[in-house]
Amino acid sequence: MDKLKLKEQYNSSYSSFLRLKDNLEDAIKVYLDDLNVPYLAVYGRVKSFESFYEKISTKNYTDPFAQTEDFVGLRVVLYFPNDTHEVEKLLKANFLVEQSENKSENLEINEFGYRSHHCIIKVAKNWCETPNYRGLEDIKSEVQIRTVLMHAWAEIEHKLQYKSKEQVPLELQRKLFLLSAKLEEADEQFEDIKNKSLEYQNNISEKVRAEGVFDTSIELNLDTFRQFLIFYYPKCSPHEVMEKDLFDVIQSKKLDYSILIDIAGKFKPFENDLLEELNGSTRVNIFSYAISAVRTGVIPDSRADHSRKIKILKYRKLVKGNV
């Protein structure tokens, strides 16, 4: 094929490839956030002309622009293996999925290698009525769905340049088999820990709901602390990062649930006033105000800005007058 003509056609299409990449990145991130699927990264690339030309030469394509399925490539890097199924369902619900393949299923029992889920997608025709997607209906994109550990393996494997067992010196094969098995097992263990953590939280939640009180003998850890915040502030929203930070402060000050429950109880009469004043807030923020108002010195006042300091002093006086 005439390389110069191919390059001209590629160059004329490049802006469309780039626009599709950017739009798909944004759309997939929104869908993941809506479904509360945690992810490390969603990023894409546009296939370079040299890579495209090399591929069509190897594959002997007769209609290269129609047959190439990865002008746009996206990677969705997740934390847990089961979330790959959620992303596959997400793609099928919102895009035209022309092909879906789990690369792990191609591996024999005694093989190491690349594990990932690949989908070939196109945007739905009705999307292409909007300016962002206009003219992009015929471009295929490849979406690679993998966990952090799958991603690590793929990147290192690429650097080692071993594509199959036969390419590897015998003395190194055992090391690679062992490493591949460990990464796969680690993925399964992380999934198991996540499920057990959720089960543990649900058990605590059910126990608290059934008894109507928060048991002071419950072990203080991040999971139970979150259930404590849900129990005392059910109408407020969560904030994972702030919850971790406040938990670390509570641990460093060696507070236990008898103290935390006392703080929440003493601040209870002023809770709604603070929520109105803040126009709503997160559970952890309300409880941090409660700590500052009821038990001085746990959270240094110096951490607060001027507006917060004024509120803390106000509620400190109210709590003191109510005791």
N, C-alpha and C positions, 0 to 999 in steps of 0.2 A: 504494500500500500504506500501511496505517496505520503511521506512523513510531513512534508511542508504543508500539504492540504489538510492533513489531520490536525496539525498544530494550529492552523488558522481557525478551524472549526472549534477546536478545544478552547482557544483564546476567546472566541466570540461567546462561548458558553460559560466561561469561568465565573463571571459575575453572578450568573444564575446558580451555579454550584455553591458559591460562597453564601449567597442569600439563603439558600435552602439549609445549609449547615447551621447558620446563625439562628434561623427560625426554629429548626428542629431541636437544637440545644435548649432554647428558651421554653419551647412547648413541653418537652419531656421533663424538664425541671419543675414546671408548674404542675404537671400531672403527678409526679412523685411527691411533691409537697402536699397536694390535695389528698393523696392516699396515705400520707404519713409513712411513706417508705423511706427509711434513712439511706443516704448515699454519700460516698466519698467525693465523687466527681462525675460530671457529665460533660464530655468535651468531644469535639469533632475535628476533622481535617478534610481538606479537598485533595483528591488524588493528583499528584503532580503529573505533568505531561510525560516526563521520561518514564515514570512508573506505569502510566497508562499504555505508552507505546511498547514497553517491554512486555506487558501482559498480553496485549493483542497479538504480538509477534509469537509469543510462546503458545497461546491458545488457538492461533490460526482463526481468529474471528473474521467473519465475512461482513458483518455489520457492527463494527466496534462500538459505536455510540449507543446502539440499542442493546447490545449484548453485555456491555460493562455494567455491573450492578453495584459498584462501590465508588462512583465518582465522589460521593459524599459518604464518609465513614464516621460513625459515632461510637463512643464507648460509654457505657453506663457502669460505673464501678460501685458495687454495693458492699455491705458489711456481712450479710448473711445469705447462705445458699438458697433458702426457700424464697427469698425476695426476688430471685431471678424469675420465678414463675409468675409473681405478681407483675413484674415489668413486661413479661411476654403477654400476659392478659391485657395489660394496659395498651400495648401496641396494637393488639388485635381489635380492641374496642374502639380505637381512635384513628388508626391508619389502615391502609390496604396492605396486608402482610402476604407477600407472594411466596415466601419461603421461610421456614423456621427449622433450625437444626441445632441439636445439642451435641457439641463436639466431643463431650465426655463419653457419649454412647458409642463413638467410633473406636475407642481404645479397648484393646484386649485386656484380660485380667492381669497379664504379666507385662503390661506396657506402661511406660510413663509418657506424659505428653501434655499437650495443650488442652485445657478445659475451659470452655466458654460456651455461651449460647448465642447463635447468630440468627438474625432476622433480616430479610430483605423487604423493605417497605417502600410504599409510595404514599404521597399525601392524597386524601380524599378529594374528589372533584369539586365538591362544594366549598372546600377550603380555598381552592384556586380562584374563586370569585372575589376574594379579598385581595387588596393590593400587595400584602406581604408575600402571598403565595402564587400570585398571578404568573402563569407561564411555567410553573414548576411541576405540573401534573405528570409528566412523562419521565421525570428523573428518578431513578431508583437509588435508594440509600441502604447501606449495610449498618445495622446496629449490633454491636457486640456487647453482650450482657455478661458480666463476670463479678466475682467477689474480689476483695482486696488481695486475698492470697492467690487466686487464679491470675490476677493482674500481675502480681509480683513474679509468679512463675513464668508467665508469658514474656515479661520484659527481660528476665535473666536468661531464659531459653534463647531469646533473640540474640543476646550478646554472645552466648556460647555457640550459636549457629548450628546446633544439633536439631535436625528436623525429624529424625527417626532413630529407633534403636540401633539399626544397622550402621549408622554413621558414627556411633560412639565407640571408642576403644573399650575392649572388654573389661579392663581393670576399673573403668569409670562407670560402667553400666549399673553395677550394684549400688553405688552411691546415689545415682540419679533415681533408680527405682525406689530406694529408701526415702529420699527427699520428697519425691512426688507423692508417695504414700503418706508421709507425715503431714504434708500440706493439705491433702484431701481429708485426712483424719482431723486436722486442726479446724478445718471449715465445719465439719460435722460437730465437733466439740463446742465451737462457738455458738452454733445453732442450738445445741442442747442446753448450753448455759443460758442463752436468751430465753428459751422456752421455760426452763426451770425458774428463772427470775420472775417471769410473768405469772407463773403458777403460784409462786411464793407470795407475790403481791396480791393476787386474787384471794388467796387463803386469808391473808391478813385483813383485807377489805371485808370479806364475808364475816370473819370473826368480830370485827369492830361493829359492823352493821347489825349483826345478830344481838350483840351484848349492849349496844347503845353507848358504850364508853370505850376510851382508848386505854388498854391494859398497860400499866406502868412496868410490868415484867417483860414486855416484848423487847427483844434485842434491838438496840439502837444501831441501825445501819441506814444507808441511803435509801434502800427500798422501803423500809418501814417509816422513815422520815417523810417520804413522799406521801405515804398513806395517812400519816398524821396530818399533813397539810391539807389533804383532800377531806379528811374527816372534819377538821375545824373550819375550813374555808371552802366549802363545796361549790359555791357560786363563782369563785375566782378562777382565773386561768393559770396554767402551769408555766414554769420557766426553768428548764432543765439546768442551764448553766448557773443561774443564781441559786438554785436549790443545792447544787454541789458545793458552791462557795460557802453558803450559810451552814451547811452540814459540817464542813471542815472547821468552821469557827466554833460550832457547838462542841465538836469532838475535842478541839484544842483546849476548850475551857472546862472539859470534863463534866458537861451537863448531862443529866439523864431525863427519862420521860416524866418522872415525878415533877422535876423542875419545869420542863417544857409545858406540861399540862397546867401547872400552876400559873405560868406566864399567860397562856392562852385564856385561861379562866378569868384572870384579873383584868385582861384587856377587852374581854367580850363586850362589856357595856358600851365601849367606844368604837367598836369595829365598824358599824354602819356609818357613823359620822366620818371616819377616816376614808371609807370607800367613796362617800359622796364628795368629800374634799378632793380626793385624787381622781374623781370621775372614773372609778373602777381601777382595779390593779391586779397584780398576780398574787397567788397565795403566799409565796415566799416573801414578797415585799411587805404585805400586811403583817406577817409574823415577825419580820425583822423590825418593823416599827414597834410591835408589841414587846419584843425583847429590849429594845432601847428605852421604851417607856417604863417597863416594869423592873428590869434588872440592869442597872447602869454598869458600864465597864466591860460588858461582854463584847459589844460592838463599839469601838472607839468613836466618840462624837466627831473626831477630826475627819473621819471618812465621809461625813455628810456635807452636802452643800448648804448654803445659807437657808434656802427655803425648807429643806428637810430638818435642819437644826431647830428652826422655829416651831415646826410641827411636833418634833420630839419633845421639846421643852413644854409645849402646851399639854400634850397627852401625859407627860410625866407628872405634871401638877394634878391633872384630872384623876389619874390612877391613885396618887398619894391621897387625894381628898376622898376617894371612894373606899379606901382600905379601912 
